[in-house]
Amino acid sequence: MVRRRLDPELHGSDGFTTIPRVVAVVAGMVFLGLALHLALTAWFAGRILPGVVAAGQNIGGLTLPQARAVLQKDAAAYQLKLNVAGQDYKLSPNQIGVSFDPEATLQTAYQTGRASWYLPFHTDPVPMQYQLNRTILNDFATQVAAHVGVAPVDAGVVYQNGTFQTVPDKSGVTVDRLGLERLVEQDLRFPTGNNLRLKPRPVLADIQAAALGPTIAEAKRLTATPIVLTYGDKTFTPSSDDIGQWVAFDKQQNDTSAKLVPKVDTAKLKSYVQQIANQIDQAPVSKKVTIENGVTRVDQEGTDGLAIDQDPAVNAIADAVTKNQPLTFTITTHDVPFKTISNTVITLDYGRYIEINLSKQHLWVWQDHQVIYESPVTSGATGAGFPTVTGLFSIYYKTTNTHLVGYQYGPRYNYDVFVQYWMPFYQGYGLHDASWRNGNFGGSDYYYGGSHGCVNLPLATAAFLYNWADIGTPVWVHN
């Protein structure tokens, strides 16, 4: 009979001692882990968990006051540094409509990782929280785009040296406003302090020089339009070179494309028609008249002139060229009335006369080419519709102590006044004293506060003139 020898090191006394030991070791490790977790959780109760990065700053392990100070300092020191097409911008948050919220950022950072049963040592970055006034940011982006952007220049066509020549197009540049705003917002979330760079993108012109072949072909076709203008025995035929100088180009654009369309520049066409007018028009001859001392003399008779009707000719030619249709057009004309040029002459070769200047409201008495008496006067109220007549007249009547009644001249002449001296020189206009003016003569108030047309005189002046002037004495009234 064979007996097996049992190894006590392998089987123990009862064969099951190894399993409890393993369990005990595992339980101990779990206990130690939980104890460490609780210890670390207690340690980080008032701190940011390790590995937390907020607004680009590693604030893991900092107390709340320490982390708050870091975030507030970064928010206060923030400056947007931007380079667009070589143009640098340095802007404060207010200039781009930003208001940072460090406190809200801190609270988010503090809660990061606390939902896990274990302490994380690495988490996703926490962005800086802020409020944004999009109107201000949009305005800033618009200003940058306007400052940096260059508008493209369309290709064109000009007529030079008898041919239509292409003017090259030029590409422009523009700034992607939406891309600029996104770039700024990304920097606001995770401020780096680095210079942001945005490259403008090219913008092609709507009209490319390479696509102007059909436009030039159409313009050449228009210059071949047959046009004949006639007036009497005269004939005018514009050449293709003449027509080429009238051609301009309009840009026509739809949602998908743009093109240049030839048309007639009426301003240039009018210049051509004016050249024809210079050969046909006849200037009027003015009538010249001299009025000397109130007597009219014709020095030269007037003659009407002649001018072509330019607008109908311009319109007919422009329509024919635009439609590329032959045109034979008869030019019409109209009379140009002559003007009358009057020359008023006063020749005062008199030994005695009275001069009255209405602008100066003054009177002079001339005798033997010398002034022997002068005085202020008040003439007709021009502004009220009662001006004093101008010209060369003469005293035709004299009387004293009489009433001047204006009703005979119309309802507006509603006066009945007593004067001591009355010397009429033209119809109802005359020289007389005016006691109701209380000695106030010669002022500018005559324009609205003057007489009904007569020349009012101080009493002493009226007396002097009455005794000095005979009937027939000239009276020269002027401005």
C-alpha positions in Angstrom: 0.0 0.0 0.0 1.5 3.4 -1.1 1.2 6.5 1.0 1.3 10.0 -0.4 3.3 12.6 1.4 1.5 15.9 1.8 3.6 19.1 1.6 2.4 21.4 4.3 3.9 24.4 2.6 1.6 23.8 -0.4 -1.5 22.7 1.3 -1.3 24.1 4.8 -2.7 22.4 7.6 -6.2 22.6 6.3 -5.4 23.3 2.6 -7.3 26.7 2.4 -5.1 29.3 4.1 -3.9 31.1 0.8 -7.3 32.5 -0.3 -8.0 34.5 2.9 -4.7 36.0 2.6 -5.3 37.3 -0.9 -8.6 38.6 0.1 -7.1 40.4 3.1 -4.5 42.0 0.9 -7.1 43.2 -1.7 -9.3 44.5 1.1 -6.4 46.4 2.6 -5.5 48.0 -0.7 -9.2 49.1 -1.2 -9.3 50.5 2.3 -6.1 52.4 1.8 -7.4 53.7 -1.6 -10.6 54.9 0.0 -8.7 56.4 2.8 -6.4 58.2 0.4 -9.4 59.4 -1.7 -11.2 60.7 1.4 -8.0 62.4 2.5 -7.4 64.0 -0.9 -11.1 65.0 -1.1 -10.9 66.7 2.2 -7.7 68.4 1.2 -9.2 69.7 -2.0 -12.5 70.8 -0.4 -11.6 74.5 -0.8 -9.2 74.1 -3.7 -9.3 73.6 -7.5 -8.7 69.9 -8.4 -5.3 69.1 -9.8 -4.8 69.4 -13.5 -7.6 72.0 -14.0 -6.7 74.7 -16.6 -9.0 77.7 -16.8 -8.7 80.5 -19.4 -5.3 79.1 -20.4 -4.0 79.2 -16.8 -3.1 76.0 -14.8 -4.9 76.7 -11.5 -5.0 73.1 -10.2 -4.3 72.9 -6.4 -4.9 76.7 -5.8 -7.3 77.8 -3.2 -10.4 79.6 -4.4 -9.1 83.1 -3.4 -5.7 82.3 -5.2 -7.5 81.1 -8.3 -9.8 84.0 -8.3 -6.9 86.4 -8.1 -5.2 84.7 -11.1 -8.4 84.9 -13.2 -9.2 88.5 -12.3 -5.6 89.5 -13.1 -5.7 87.9 -16.5 -9.1 89.5 -17.3 -7.9 93.0 -16.3 -4.6 92.6 -18.3 -6.2 91.2 -21.4 -5.5 93.0 -24.7 -6.5 91.7 -28.1 -3.5 91.7 -30.4 -4.5 91.3 -34.0 -2.6 91.6 -37.3 -4.6 91.8 -40.5 -2.8 92.3 -43.7 0.2 93.8 -41.9 -2.0 96.2 -40.0 -1.6 95.8 -36.2 -4.4 96.4 -33.7 -4.2 96.4 -29.9 -7.6 96.7 -28.2 -9.0 96.6 -24.7 -12.0 94.4 -24.0 -14.3 97.4 -24.0 -13.3 98.3 -27.5 -14.5 95.0 -28.8 -17.6 94.8 -26.6 -16.3 92.2 -24.1 -17.0 92.0 -20.4 -15.2 89.1 -18.7 -16.8 87.1 -15.9 -13.9 85.7 -13.8 -16.2 84.6 -11.0 -18.4 82.4 -13.2 -15.2 81.0 -14.7 -13.9 80.2 -11.2 -17.1 78.4 -10.2 -17.0 76.2 -13.4 -13.3 75.4 -12.8 -14.1 74.5 -9.1 -16.8 72.0 -10.1 -14.6 70.4 -12.8 -13.9 66.7 -12.0 -15.9 66.6 -8.8 -18.6 64.4 -10.3 -16.2 61.5 -10.5 -15.6 59.0 -7.7 -11.9 59.4 -8.2 -9.7 62.5 -8.3 -8.8 63.3 -11.9 -5.4 64.7 -12.7 -6.3 65.8 -16.1 -9.5 67.5 -17.4 -10.7 69.4 -20.5 -9.7 73.1 -20.4 -12.2 75.5 -18.9 -12.9 78.6 -21.1 -13.0 82.1 -19.8 -16.6 83.1 -19.5 -17.7 86.6 -20.8 -20.6 88.6 -22.1 -20.3 90.0 -25.6 -21.9 93.0 -27.2 -22.1 91.7 -30.8 -23.0 95.1 -32.2 -19.7 96.5 -31.0 -17.7 93.5 -32.2 -19.5 93.7 -35.6 -18.7 97.4 -35.9 -15.0 96.7 -35.1 -15.0 93.9 -37.8 -16.6 96.3 -40.3 -14.0 99.0 -39.6 -11.1 96.5 -40.0 -12.7 95.3 -43.3 -13.1 98.9 -44.5 -9.5 99.9 -43.5 -7.7 96.9 -44.9 -10.0 95.9 -47.8 -9.3 97.2 -51.3 -12.2 97.2 -53.8 -11.5 95.4 -57.1 -11.4 97.5 -60.3 -13.4 96.3 -63.3 -11.8 96.1 -66.7 -12.9 98.8 -69.1 -12.9 99.9 -72.7 -11.7 103.2 -74.0 -11.6 104.6 -77.6 -8.1 105.8 -78.5 -6.3 106.4 -81.7 -9.2 105.1 -83.7 -9.6 101.8 -81.9 -11.3 100.4 -78.8 -8.7 99.4 -76.2 -9.0 97.3 -73.1 -8.2 98.7 -69.7 -7.0 95.8 -67.4 -9.0 94.8 -64.4 -7.4 94.8 -60.9 -8.2 92.3 -58.1 -9.0 93.6 -54.7 -8.8 92.2 -51.2 -11.4 91.7 -48.5 -11.6 90.6 -44.9 -13.8 87.7 -43.8 -15.7 89.5 -41.2 -17.3 86.3 -39.8 -13.9 84.6 -39.7 -12.4 87.6 -37.9 -15.2 87.5 -35.3 -14.7 83.8 -34.7 -10.9 84.3 -34.3 -11.5 87.0 -31.7 -14.0 84.9 -29.8 -11.6 81.9 -29.7 -8.9 84.1 -28.2 -11.4 85.4 -25.6 -12.2 81.9 -24.5 -8.5 80.9 -24.0 -6.4 84.1 -23.9 -2.9 83.4 -25.0 -1.4 86.9 -25.4 -0.2 85.9 -28.8 -0.7 88.0 -31.9 -3.7 86.8 -33.9 -3.2 86.8 -37.6 -5.9 86.9 -40.3 -5.0 87.0 -44.0 -7.3 88.8 -46.3 -8.6 87.0 -49.3 -8.5 88.2 -52.9 -11.6 89.5 -54.6 -11.8 89.3 -58.4 -13.2 92.1 -60.4 -16.7 91.6 -61.8 -15.6 92.5 -65.3 -12.5 90.6 -66.5 -10.4 92.0 -69.4 -10.3 88.5 -71.0 -14.1 88.5 -71.3 -14.4 91.9 -73.2 -14.1 90.5 -76.7 -17.9 90.5 -77.4 -18.2 94.0 -75.9 -15.6 95.4 -78.2 -17.1 93.6 -81.2 -20.5 95.2 -80.5 -18.9 98.7 -80.0 -17.2 98.4 -83.4 -20.5 97.4 -85.0 -22.1 100.6 -83.6 -19.4 102.8 -85.1 -20.4 101.5 -88.6 -23.9 102.9 -88.3 -24.7 105.1 -91.4 -25.8 108.6 -90.4 -26.6 111.6 -92.7 -27.7 115.0 -91.4 -29.0 117.6 -93.8 -29.8 121.3 -93.6 -30.6 123.2 -96.8 -27.7 122.5 -99.2 -25.4 121.4 -96.3 -24.8 117.7 -95.5 -23.0 116.3 -92.4 -21.9 112.7 -92.2 -20.2 111.6 -89.0 -17.3 109.1 -89.5 -16.8 105.9 -87.6 -14.1 107.7 -85.7 -16.7 110.4 -84.7 -19.1 107.8 -83.6 -16.4 105.9 -81.7 -15.8 109.0 -79.6 -19.4 109.0 -78.5 -19.5 105.4 -77.3 -19.4 104.8 -73.6 -20.0 101.5 -71.6 -22.6 100.6 -69.0 -22.1 97.9 -66.4 -25.0 95.5 -66.3 -25.0 92.9 -63.5 -27.3 90.1 -62.4 -27.0 87.5 -59.6 -24.4 85.4 -61.4 -22.5 87.6 -63.9 -21.7 91.1 -65.1 -20.9 92.6 -68.4 -20.2 95.9 -70.2 -22.7 97.1 -72.7 -21.8 99.9 -75.2 -24.1 102.9 -75.3 -24.0 106.5 -76.6 -22.6 109.2 -74.3 -25.0 112.0 -75.1 -22.7 114.6 -73.6 -20.0 113.8 -76.1 -22.6 113.6 -78.9 -23.8 117.1 -78.0 -20.3 118.3 -78.5 -20.4 117.0 -82.1 -23.9 118.6 -82.7 -22.6 121.8 -81.3 -19.9 121.8 -84.0 -22.6 121.6 -86.6 -24.5 124.4 -84.9 -21.4 126.6 -85.1 -21.7 126.3 -88.9 -25.4 127.1 -89.1 -26.4 129.3 -86.2 -26.7 133.0 -86.7 -26.3 135.3 -83.8 -29.0 138.0 -83.3 -28.1 141.6 -83.6 -29.2 143.7 -80.6 -31.2 146.8 -81.0 -29.4 149.8 -79.5 -31.4 152.7 -78.1 -30.2 155.9 -76.4 -32.5 157.8 -74.0 -31.1 161.2 -73.6 -32.9 163.5 -71.2 -36.0 161.4 -71.6 -35.9 161.4 -75.4 -35.5 158.0 -77.1 -33.2 157.6 -80.2 -32.7 154.3 -82.1 -29.0 153.9 -82.9 -29.2 150.4 -84.4 -32.1 148.3 -85.4 -32.2 144.7 -84.1 -32.2 141.5 -86.1 -33.4 138.1 -85.0 -30.9 135.3 -85.0 -31.2 131.6 -85.9 -30.3 128.4 -84.0 -30.6 124.7 -84.8 -32.8 122.5 -82.6 -30.0 120.5 -81.0 -32.0 118.1 -78.7 -34.1 116.5 -81.5 -30.9 115.9 -83.5 -29.0 114.4 -80.5 -31.9 112.1 -79.6 -32.3 110.9 -83.2 -28.6 110.2 -83.6 -28.3 108.4 -80.2 -31.3 106.2 -80.9 -30.0 105.2 -84.4 -26.5 104.3 -83.1 -27.9 102.4 -80.1 -30.1 100.3 -82.4 -27.4 100.2 -85.2 -30.0 101.5 -87.7 -29.2 103.9 -90.6 -30.4 107.5 -90.2 -31.1 110.4 -92.5 -32.2 113.4 -90.4 -33.2 116.9 -91.5 -32.0 119.5 -89.0 -34.6 122.1 -87.9 -34.0 125.6 -86.6 -35.8 128.3 -84.5 -35.6 132.1 -84.3 -33.6 133.7 -81.6 -35.2 137.1 -80.7 -32.9 140.1 -80.6 -32.4 142.1 -77.4 -32.8 145.8 -76.9 -29.9 147.5 -75.2 -30.9 150.9 -73.7 -28.4 153.6 -72.8 -29.9 156.3 -70.6 -28.0 159.6 -70.8 -28.5 162.7 -68.8 -26.9 165.8 -70.2 -27.3 168.6 -67.8 -25.8 171.7 -69.4 -28.2 173.9 -67.5 -27.4 177.1 -65.6 -30.0 176.1 -62.9 -31.4 172.7 -61.9 -32.3 170.5 -58.9 -30.6 167.1 -58.4 -32.2 164.4 -56.1 -30.3 161.2 -55.2 -32.8 158.6 -54.0 -30.2 156.3 -52.6 -28.7 159.0 -50.5 -32.0 160.7 -49.8 -30.4 164.1 -50.5 -31.1 167.1 -52.7 -28.7 169.6 -54.2 -29.5 173.0 -55.9 -27.1 173.8 -58.8 -26.6 177.2 -60.2 -23.8 178.2 -62.6 -22.2 174.7 -62.1 -22.0 175.2 -58.3 -24.1 173.8 -55.5 -25.7 176.7 -53.7 -28.0 174.8 -51.5 -28.5 171.2 -50.2 -30.9 169.4 -47.9 -32.0 165.9 -46.8 -35.2 164.6 -48.3 -37.6 161.7 -47.9 -38.8 160.1 -51.1 -41.4 157.4 -52.0 -41.7 154.2 -49.9 -40.2 151.8 -52.5 -40.7 148.7 -50.3 -44.4 149.5 -49.8 -44.9 149.9 -53.6 -44.7 153.7 -53.8 -41.3 154.5 -55.5 -40.4 157.9 -56.7 -40.0 158.1 -60.5 -36.5 158.6 -61.9 -35.4 160.6 -64.9 -35.1 164.2 -66.0 -38.2 166.3 -65.5 -39.1 170.0 -64.9 -41.3 171.9 -62.6 -44.5 172.6 -64.4 -46.6 174.3 -61.7 -46.2 176.1 -58.4 -48.7 177.0 -55.6 -48.9 177.7 -51.9 -51.2 176.7 -49.0 -53.0 173.9 -50.7 -54.4 170.4 -50.0 -52.9 167.4 -51.7 -55.6 164.7 -52.2 -54.5 161.3 -53.4 -57.8 159.5 -53.9 -57.9 160.6 -57.6 -54.9 158.3 -58.2 -56.6 155.2 -56.7 -57.8 153.7 -53.4 -54.2 153.0 -52.2 -53.5 156.8 -52.3 -55.6 157.5 -49.3 -54.3 160.9 -48.1 -55.5 164.5 -47.8 -52.8 166.7 -46.4 -52.2 170.5 -46.2 -48.8 171.8 -47.5 -47.5 175.3 -47.7 -45.5 174.8 -50.9 -46.3 172.5 -53.8 -44.1 172.1 -56.9 -45.1 169.2 -59.2 -42.6 167.9 -61.8 -44.2 164.8 -63.3 -47.9 163.9 -63.2 -48.8 163.6 -59.5 -45.2 163.6 -58.3 -43.8 166.8 -56.9 -41.8 168.6 -54.3 -43.5 169.8 -51.1 -43.0 170.4 -47.4 -44.2 167.7 -44.9 -44.8 169.0 -41.4 -46.0 165.6 -40.2 -42.5 164.2 -40.4 -41.5 166.5 -37.5 -38.2 167.4 -39.1 -37.1 163.7 -39.7 -35.7 163.6 -43.2 -32.8 161.8 -45.0 -33.0 158.5 -43.2 -33.1 154.9 -44.6 -36.5 154.4 -43.2 -37.9 156.0 -46.4 -37.9 152.4 -48.0 -41.0 151.4 -46.0 -41.9 154.7 -44.3 -41.6 157.2 -47.1 -44.1 159.1 -49.1 -46.6 157.9 -51.8 -44.0 158.9 -54.4 -43.5 162.7 -53.8 -40.3 164.2 -52.5 -40.9 165.5 -49.0 -38.9 168.5 -47.9 -38.1 170.3 -44.7 -40.2 173.5 -44.6 -37.1 175.8 -45.0 -36.0 173.8 -48.1 -39.5 174.0 -49.6 -39.6 177.7 -49.1 -36.1 178.2 -50.6 -37.0 176.1 -53.7 -40.3 177.8 -54.2 -38.7 181.2 -54.2 -35.6 180.1 -56.3 -37.1 177.8 -58.9 -39.1 179.1 -61.8 -41.6 177.0 -63.8 -39.5 174.9 -66.2 -36.6 174.4 -63.8 -35.1 170.9 -64.5 -35.4 168.3 -61.8 -33.0 165.3 -62.1 -34.1 162.3 -60.0 -31.8 159.3 -59.9 -30.5 156.5 -57.7 
